[in-house]
Amino acid sequence: MEGFRCFLDTASLRIPQSPLPECMSGSSSQNPIGESHFDQTLEAAFSRLKVSSFCRQPQLSRFDGDCSNGSVIKYPTNDHGLGGENFIPFCNDELQSLNLNSGGNGVPSHLGLQNCWVQSDIDCSNGFVSNLNQHSDNSPHWLQASLNGWSVADLRGRVAFLATDQDGCRCLQRAMEAVPNKELIDLIFLEVLEHVATLMLDPHGNYVVQKLVEVCSEEQRTQMLLMLTKKNDLQLICISLDTRGTRSVQKLLKYVTTKEQITLIMRALSPGVVALSKNSNGQHVIEHCLEHFSVQDNEHLLHVVANNCCGIAKDKSGCCVLQKCVEHSNGKNRERLVAAITAKAIVLAVDRYGNYVLQHLLGLRMPQITENLLRQLRGSYMSLSCNKYGSNVVEKCLLDSGEEQSSQIIFELLTNRNVSMLLLHPFGNYVIQTALSVSKGVYHDALFNLVQLNSHVMRGNYYGQKVLAWRDRSLQHM
């Protein structure tokens, strides 16, 4: 319909899942390995990574290397993030505090080990980059060899270190993808488990954790969840708010199977539901819970969202989460949530993001929900029609309600003494066009008469011309 404003689809505001970067193993672009590469000794190989094959590497929790951006500090055991016995290198001298009401804006952007490890002399442009045409004949290839050729004893004490190296993390992934070796997987699991929270935030280590989640046993996944939740209630929340951490958490959620595991997750995430919902990374964790866990498992989550629905709805990420909550709830949980949203209808209707939540409720076309929402908006249709966001809601009310309900809205507009102002208004003219398209009988005639009486003024106004053009086209098709 030319000249008629198209509705913004509420789904258009949903933020798409970001594809994972190409750091996972199994790339079809790997170079074949020449026989000469296997002739090198393990001692020579580790020397390139500055690791001695005759002594254990220092544990990550006691790493004494020089951190270029900050010193190694002990993570506090308060409510600001990861707690426990580990020493975690930070890139800043001071740990930023977590403000759960800020949507995760106060979360340190780097809780992991990036920029803090001793750099190896390995040329990262060889072997494992996506464009292997840049391969140099002089670059070392020792890490391209499969770890299946190395004994478990050779790897003991070095797994976590290798996980933070670009080539090492891919070798570990390939080793776990190969013919299952329980002894090797158990070794990787035990050494990763001690530093799982740190590795989940690492640029390379997070991929090792994701692959480990796929191949480890159900009991081991439970141990991983216990490690992430037993020391600090906010640890899993902090990880979920991180760009890399959210991928690891989502992969972990994908493979949970038992009631005990779900209970551990929901108990850990509950204190941060609002922060996660209003964060572009955390929202995907909440949406995963809504889509894959039962309504009973999500009951407390839905209760928290209902109590904070206004603040969540007025956030870019939060409005998407709130729509998901409505979709994946039922019974009393949905009634409580919809009632909380409806009670704030006037405030949300004129909000940049909140209006999408109301449009979503109207789009469900459930009579009781629609009736309650229209009752809440009654008496405000004129002011809403003059608002950039509210006018969208009024149009949605006209389109998705029944004939009787839309007639009541049109009657309220026609009986307002300033109704002619809508004919010339930047937003109100769209409401008039929609009203003309859905009205019938006396209401349709009354709107046509209103346009006819003000046509001489409308011809000199840009927005009035849009209404006149719509009227002229409709007359041609009569």
N, C-alpha and C positions, 0 to 999 in steps of 0.2 A: 504494500500500500504506500504509494509515494507520498512523501510529506508526513508520514506517520512515524512517530518515534518507536523504534524497535525496543523491546524490553531487554534489559541486561540479564542474561541467563545467570542464575545464581551459581550454576556449575562453573561459569567462566572465571569466577574468583578463586576457585580451588587451585591450590598450588600443586603442580605436578610433581610426582616423585622424581628426584634427580637421579639420573643413571649413575651407576657406580663407575668411577674412573677405571681406565684400563690398566689396573695393576694386578689383576687376578692372574693366576697361572693358567697354563693350558692354551696359550696364544698360538695360533696357527702360523705365526711368523717367526717361530724359533729357528735358529740356524742349526744345522747338523753339527755334531761335535766330532772333530777329527780324532783319530786314534792317538795323536801325539799329546793331547790334553790329559789323557788318563795316565801318562807316564810320570806326571808330576807327583811328588810326594805330598801327603797331607800336611807335613811340616812346612813345606814351601808355600802351599796354598794359604795356610793360616797366617803366614808371615806377611802376606800382602794385605791382610786385614788387621795387622798389628796384634795378632792373637797368638799366643804361644801354645803349641800343641802338647807341651809337656807340663803345663800348669793350668789350673782352673782359672777362668776369668772371674774377676770380682763380681759378686752378685749385683743385680741392678739396684737393690735396696742399699748397697754400700758402695755405689759407684763413686770413685774419687777423681774422675776426669775433670778437666777444666771446662766449665760451662761458659761459652762465649758471651751469653746474654745474662748470666746471673749465677749465683752460687747454689750449691745443693743444700736444700733446707728440708727440715722435717715437716711433713704435712700436719697441720694442726688437727686435733681431734674434736674441734668444736663443730658447729653446724654450718660451716662454710665449704664443705666439700669432702674429699676423700680423707679418711682418717685411718689410723692404725700404726703399725710399726715401720712401714716402709719410708725410706727417704726418697723423695721425688724431686728431680731437678726441674726448676722453673726458669722461664726466660725473663722473669721480672724479679726484682729483689723483694717485693712485697706481694703477698697473696691478696688478690681482690676478693671482697666479700660477695656472697651470693644473696641477691635480693629477690626472693621468690615472687614478689608482687610486681616486679618490673618486666616480667616476661622473659627472664633469663638474660637481660642486658648486663647484669652485674657479674655474670659468670666469666671467669678468666678464659680468654680465647685459646690459651695453650696450657693445658694441664699436663700434657704429655712430655715426651722426651725430645721432640723435634728441636733442632738447632743446639742441642746440648751434648750430643755424643761426639766422641773423637772421630773425626772424619777419616775414612779409609782412603788408600791411594788407588782404589778401584775406579776406573773410568766408567761412569754410569751410562755412557752413551753406547756401551757395547752389550751385545748378548740379549738383553731383555727389553729394550725399548721397542715401541711399536713399529718404528721405521728401521728395519735392520739393514737397509741399504747404506746406512751411515756407519756400518761396521768397519772397524779399523783392524788391519792385520797385526798391528803392534799391541792391541789391547789384550789384557789377560782374560782367560776364559775359564779359570778354575771353578768358579761357582756355577758354570753352566752344566757341569757334570751332575748327574743325579745323586742325591744323598743316599740312595739305596746302596751305593757302593761304599759308603762309610759305615763304620761300626757305631753302635749306640754309645759305646764308651768314648768314641772320638767326639761326639756331640754333647756329652754330658757337661753341664755347666755353661754351655755356650748358646743354647737355643734362644733365650731371650735376647741376647746380643745380636744374633743373626736375624732375628725377627724385625729388628729396627733398621736393617740394611736393605736397600732396594733389591739387590740380587739375592741376598740371603733369604729374604721373606718369600721370594718366588720359588727358590729351591725347597724351602720347607713345605710350601703348598703342594708342589709337585710330588714330594715324598709322601705326603698324606693322601694324595689322589691316586698314587700307584697301588700296586697289589697290597692290600691291608697288612700292615706289620704292627701287631698289637703292642709289641715291646717299644717300637719307635713312637707310636702314637701316645702311649702311656708316658714316655719320657718327655715328649713335647708338651703334653698336657700338664704334667707336674711342674715343669719349669715356667710355662706360661701362666699357670694358675697363680703363682706367687706374685706376679706382676700384671695380672689381667686388666685391672683398671687403668694402669698406665699404658699398656699396649693397645687397648681399645681406642685410645686417643692419639696414638702414634701414626704418622703418615703411612708407614709400611706395616707396622705391627698389627694394625686393625684388620688387615686382610688375613694375617695368620690366625687371629682369633676367630674370624668369620669362618675360615675353612675348618678350624678345629671344632667349632660348634657342629659342623655338618658330620664329621667323622667320629666324634667321641660318643661314648655310651650315654644312656639316659642318666645313670648315676653320676657320671662326670659332669653333665650339664647341671645337675642339681648342686654339686659341689661348687661349680662356677657361680651359680646364683647366690649360694650362701656366702661365698667370698665377697661378692659385690654388695651384699645387703647386711651382713652381720655386724660390720665394724662401724658403719656410718649410714644413717637413714637417708642422707641426701646424696650419697655417692652415685647411685644409679640415675638420679635426676640430673646431676651435673654432667654425667656422660651423655645422657640423652639430649642435652641442650647443645652439645658440641657437634660440629659438622661431620667429623669422622666417627665420633662415638655413637651418634644416632643410627648409623648403618650397622654397627656391631650389635647394638641393642635390638634393632629390628630383626636381624638374623637370629639372635638368641630367642626372641619371642616366636619366631617362625617355627622353631624346633621344640618348643616346650610341649609336653604331652600329659603331664600328671597334674592332679589337683594341687599337690604340694608346691610345684613349680609356679603355677599361676597365682597361688596365694602369696608366695614370696614376692613375686613381681608387683602385684597390685598393692600389697602392703608397703612396698618401698616407693612406689610411684605416687601414692595417694597424697602425701604432703605437698607435692609439687604439681598437682593437676592444673591449677590456674596458670602457673609459670610455663608449663609444658604446652598448654593450649594456645598461649599467646606467643609462642616461639616458633619460627619457621622450621627448625629442626625437631623440636619436641612435639610439634603437632602430629608428625608422622607416627610417633610412638603411641600417642593417645588414639589415633585413628586405627592403628593396627589392633590395639586392644578391643576397640569397639567392634571391629569387623570380624575378629577371629575368636574372641572369648564370649561366653554366654552373658545374657542380661544379668543373671545372678552374680557372676564374677565381676561385672562392671557396675553393680548397684551403687557401691560407695562412690565410684567415679562420677556417675550420673547425678548423685545427690550433691556432690561438691560443685559440679557444673551448674546445676539448677540454682544453688545458693549464690553463685557469682555470675549468673547468665548475662547481666547487663554489661559488666566490664569485659567479659569474654566476647560478647556479640559485637562490641564496638572496636574490636581489634581485627586487623587484616587476616591473621592466621586463625584467631579465635572464632570468627564468624563461620569459617569453614568447619571447624571442629564442632561447633554448636549444631550446625545442620546435620552432621554425621550422628551426633547424639540423638537427635530427633528421629532419624532414619532407623537407628539400631536400638531403639528402646520400645517398650510396649507396656501395656497395663498401667499400673500406678506410677511406675517410673516415668513413662511418657506424659501422663497427666500432670505430674508434679512439674516436669520440665516445661511443658507447653504453658501451664498456668503462670509460671514464673516469667516466661517470655512475654506472654500476653499482658501481664500487669505493667510491663515497661514499654508497651507498644508505642505510645506517643513519643517517648524519648528515642526509641530505636528507629522509628519511621523517618526521622530527619537526620539520622546519622549516616555517615559515609559508608560504613560497613554493616551497621545494624539493620538497615533497610532490606538487605539481602536475606536476613534471617526471617523477617516477616513475610517477604515474598515467597520464601521456601515453605512456610506454614500454609500460606494461601494456595500454593501449588499442589499441596497434598489433596486438596478438594475434599476434605473430610468435613461434613456439615457442621458438626459440633465445634470443631476448632475454628472454622470460618466464621460461624455465628458469634462466638465469644470474641474474636478479634475485631469484627466489624462493630460490635457493641462498644468495645473499648475505644475505637476511633470515632465513633459517632459524635457529631458536633464539631469536629476538627477537620472535616474534609476540605473546606475552603482554604484554611491556612496551609494545610498539607499540599494542596494543589499548587500553591505558589512557592513551594520549596523544591530545590533541585532533586533531593532524594525522596522527599515525601510524595512528590508527584508520581514517582514510579510506583509507590505503594498504592496510591489511589487508583491508578490505571490497572494494577494487578487485582485490586478489589473489584473493579468493574468487570474485568474479563473472567475471573475465576469464581465469581459468586453467581447465585441463581438470578433469574429475571426479577423476582420480587426484591431481592436484596440490592441489586444494582439500581433498581428504580428508586429505592429509598435514598441511595447516595445521590442520584441525579436530582431528586426532589429537594434534598438539602442544599445542593448547589444553586438550583434555580430560585429558591426562596431567599437566598442571601442577597442583600441589596447591592453588593459589589460584584455580582456574578459577571457583569459585562467586562470587568477588568481581566477576567481569564482569557477573553478573546484576543487580547493584545499582550498577554504575559509570556515571557520566554519559556516557562514551564507549564503554565496553566493552559496554553493553547493545545498542548498534547492531551491533557485531560478532557477538554471539550471534544477533540477529534475522537477519542476513545468512547466517550459518552454517546456521541452521535452514531458510532458503529454498533453499539450494543443495545441502544434504547429502542423501544417499540411503542406504538400507539400514541397516546397523548403526550408522553414524555419526549418522544422523538419529534413530534410536531412543535412542542414548546421550545426545544433546542433550535430547530430550524427557524422559528420566528425570532428567537433571540439573535441569531446570526443575521437574519434579514434586516432587523431594525438597526443594527450597528454596522452594516456593510459599508456605508459611506465613510466611516471612520477607519474601518479595517483595511480599506484599499490603500491607505497611506502608511500602513504599519507592516513591517516585515513578517511578524508572527501572525497578524491578522490575515495576511495574504495566504498563509499556509492553510488556515481554516476555510477560507473562501475557495481555495483550490480543491480541497477535499469535498466541500459541498457541491461544487460544479461537477466533479467527476461522478459523485453519487447520483446526481440528477440525470446524467447522461445514461446511466445504467438502469434507470427506473422504467 
